[in-house]
Amino acid sequence: MTNIAQFKVKPGTTIIEGKATPQGLGLPGGQTQKYINDLERLIRQ
């Protein structure tokens, strides 16, 4: 794999979590997605 990075999330970071919506043929959605609004809260590994 290329262009992959790992991060740790600082304690106290707000994480928004929900189900991904379908996006057309071949992209059924339904899996969990997570969103972090403040990228300064990430620590690159």
C-alpha positions as CSV (number, residue, x, y, z in Angstrom):
1,M,0.0,0.0,0.0
2,T,1.1,3.6,-0.6
3,N,0.0,6.9,0.8
4,I,-1.0,5.4,4.1
5,A,-0.2,7.1,7.5
6,Q,-1.0,6.1,11.1
7,F,-1.9,8.6,13.8
8,K,-2.7,8.6,17.5
9,V,-5.5,10.8,18.7
10,K,-4.8,13.1,21.7
11,P,-7.0,12.5,24.8
12,G,-10.0,14.7,24.9
13,T,-10.4,15.0,21.1
14,T,-13.9,15.1,19.8
15,I,-14.6,12.3,17.3
16,I,-17.8,12.4,15.3
17,E,-18.9,8.9,14.3
18,G,-21.7,7.6,12.1
19,K,-22.7,5.3,9.2
20,A,-21.5,6.2,5.7
21,T,-24.4,6.8,3.2
22,P,-24.6,5.0,-0.1
23,Q,-22.8,6.9,-3.0
24,G,-24.1,5.1,-6.0
25,L,-23.4,1.8,-7.8
26,G,-20.7,-0.2,-6.2
27,L,-20.5,2.0,-3.1
28,P,-23.3,0.7,-0.8
29,G,-22.3,2.6,2.4
30,G,-23.4,1.4,5.8
31,Q,-19.9,1.1,7.3
32,T,-18.8,3.2,10.3
33,Q,-16.9,6.4,9.5
34,K,-15.1,8.7,11.9
35,Y,-14.3,12.4,11.5
36,I,-11.9,14.6,13.5
37,N,-12.5,18.3,12.9
38,D,-9.2,19.5,14.5
39,L,-6.2,17.8,12.7
40,E,-3.9,19.4,15.3
41,R,-5.2,16.8,17.7
42,L,-3.5,14.0,15.7
43,I,0.0,12.7,16.5
44,R,1.7,11.2,13.5
45,Q,3.3,7.8,14.2
